[in-house]
Amino acid sequence: MFFNVLRWFRDKFVSFDDINHYYEVAPIIVEAINNLSDNGAIYSYIYNDVVRYCIKQIESQNFSEAYLRYKNCILIFEERFARPFLEQKLIKILKNR
């Protein structure tokens, strides 16, 4: 299945620093997306335009293109979802003090 393709790619091509960054930020991104009313559309976009695209590139041996899409999307999702989510959490904490 596609999980095996992605695991293989991660283990062979993704840098240790990028893997660590992903595991730090991904839970925050997921929590932020889960709190949005249109999260189904967002997850569909991620699956169709990121996961499937990367798998196609990997299967075509376009490894650098797959890596570029993966890395750029993580950075974009971090900025679009994680940062505002964490800022809102901080604001709530500061207001409750």
C-alpha positions in Angstrom: 0.0 0.0 0.0 1.1 3.6 -0.2 2.2 3.6 3.4 5.0 1.3 2.5 6.1 3.6 -0.4 6.1 6.6 1.9 8.0 4.8 4.7 10.6 3.6 2.2 11.0 7.1 0.9 11.3 8.6 4.4 13.9 6.0 5.4 16.0 6.5 2.2 15.6 10.1 1.2 14.3 12.4 4.0 16.9 14.0 6.3 17.0 13.1 9.9 16.4 16.8 10.8 13.3 16.9 8.5 12.0 13.7 10.1 12.4 15.1 13.6 10.8 18.4 12.6 7.8 16.5 11.1 7.3 14.5 14.2 7.4 17.7 16.3 5.0 19.8 14.2 2.7 17.2 12.7 0.6 16.6 15.9 0.1 20.4 16.2 -0.9 20.7 12.5 -3.4 17.8 12.9 -4.9 19.3 16.1 -5.2 22.7 14.4 -6.9 21.1 11.3 -9.2 19.0 13.4 -10.5 22.2 15.1 -11.5 23.7 11.7 -15.0 23.2 10.3 -13.7 22.5 6.9 -11.2 19.9 8.0 -12.6 17.2 5.6 -11.8 19.4 2.6 -8.3 20.1 4.0 -7.5 16.4 4.5 -8.8 15.7 1.0 -6.5 18.3 -0.4 -3.6 16.9 1.6 -4.3 13.4 0.4 -4.9 14.3 -3.2 -2.4 17.0 -3.8 0.4 16.0 -1.5 0.3 12.3 -0.6 -0.8 11.0 -4.0 1.5 13.5 -5.8 4.5 12.4 -3.8 3.7 8.7 -4.3 3.4 9.3 -8.1 6.8 11.1 -8.0 8.4 8.3 -5.9 7.1 5.6 -8.2 8.5 7.6 -11.2 11.8 7.9 -9.4 11.5 11.7 -9.2 12.7 11.6 -5.6 13.9 15.2 -5.4 10.5 16.4 -6.6 8.7 14.3 -4.0 11.0 15.5 -1.3 10.5 19.1 -2.4 6.7 18.8 -2.3 6.8 17.1 1.1 9.1 19.6 2.7 7.4 22.7 1.3 4.0 21.4 2.3 5.1 20.8 5.9 6.5 24.3 6.1 3.3 25.8 4.5 1.0 23.7 6.8 3.1 24.8 9.8 2.7 28.4 8.9 -1.0 28.2 7.9 -2.3 25.9 10.6 0.2 25.3 13.5 1.4 28.9 14.0 -2.1 30.5 14.3 -3.3 27.6 16.4 -0.5 28.0 18.9 -0.8 31.8 18.9 -4.5 31.4 19.8 -3.7 29.0 22.6 -1.1 31.4 24.0 -3.5 34.3 23.8 -6.1 32.3 25.8 -3.5 31.4 28.4 -2.4 35.0 28.8 -6.0 36.2 29.0 -6.7 33.7 31.8 -3.9 35.0 33.9 
